[in-house]
Amino acid sequence: MSKANVPARAEGGRPHRITLLPGDGIGPEVVDATLRVVEATGVPIAWERFDEIGESALRAHGTPLPGEVIESIQRNGIALKGPVTTPVGKGFKSINVQLRQKLDLYANVRPARTLAGVPSRFRDVDLVVIRENTEGLYSGMETYDERLEIADATARLTREGCERIVRYCFEYARANAYGRVTLVHKANILKVTSGMFLRLGEAIASEYPDIKFDDRIIDNMCMQLVTVPERYECIVTTNLFGDILSDLAAGLVGGLGVVAGANVGDHTAVFEAVHGSAPDIAGTNVANPTALIRSAEMMLRHLDEKAAADAIARALEDTFATPECLTKDLGGNCSTSRFADAVAARVSEHALA
Ligand code: NAD
């Protein structure tokens, strides 16, 4: 992850100030579990917590994304966020899309790595999907002509947007010792938009001769990922393709319950799991909090709290080595809170070691 604008380290006992958005659905459950694990690292953190966001904020404050939430994230430069429900086909614009656009969090970073002990279809997957987060079909430019009954959506890409996401991906590859970047597009059909993304991507790639570069058409990429995912390393793509590919990649390594994510801009980073608010299991204490715990691990690395992040990574590995600690999505019957207790106990051991 780019370290260009890392918030100041907690020094002399001063805590990191971090905005906390528990979200809704399973959000508060996985956030509580994650807080227990982060607390066990001993890293001093002062959380600025906002419980109302989305539907609850709309009811309480007349807006789904209150200004004070944005101001807090801008002030702190960093946030940890649970999922937020978006009404389907009607209602307010997605909070996630709004946050990404308002804070210019242009890079969505979603590593999909096989974790020992987590049941999955593939071994040795270690790839990261880097998705452009603010443009493309998610630009929010949709119109409906009632008379003609025609719906349109504009997939706007800008030169700046394309160049900075591809450059971010190459820098990420270098910083994290990956040797290959694959650009994913649909330039055979979308010759202007996807064509521009490919052309600009190829030009940026020539600045990084130390990293192999190739490209794939999105449909072929899907087939490749479900057959030979171990061949891929860093994948960079536009917003919609990246949204779909990152859920697909999650499925390769154990599902949505275990895959972390970060939304990163030049001044701000918001860490959140790939999964949504999972209304089908909300409030039942069965959600797997691993995805958000791993997002918090990414957040601690971003804050240069390497020892704490390593302690969480090792604690998760140890916990997954114990079959009775698997949550329901992974075929076990361990509850959210019991899983969190097991990880937190191991974090304390590693942090003290
Ligand atoms: P989802 O990710 O919420 O759920 C998909 C499936 O995965 C469900 O069966 C769910 O039970 C399961 N699942 C998800 N997370 C899990 C976990 N941690 N442990 C165990 N099982 C888990 O996707 P959806 O149902 O398509 O979306 C529900 C809502 O979430 C929608 O309103 C959507 O807009 C929103 N959403 C929010 C975000 C976000 O806030 N970043 C991301 C995606 C979707």
Boltz pocket constraint, residues with backbone or C-beta under 6 A from the ligand:
constraints:
  - pocket:
      binder: B
      contacts: [[A, 26], [A, 30], [A, 82], [A, 83], [A, 84], [A, 85], [A, 86], [A, 87], [A, 96], [A, 256], [A, 257], [A, 258], [A, 272], [A, 273], [A, 274], [A, 275], [A, 276], [A, 277], [A, 278], [A, 279], [A, 280], [A, 281], [A, 286], [A, 287], [A, 288], [A, 289], [A, 291], [A, 329]]
      max_distance: 6.0
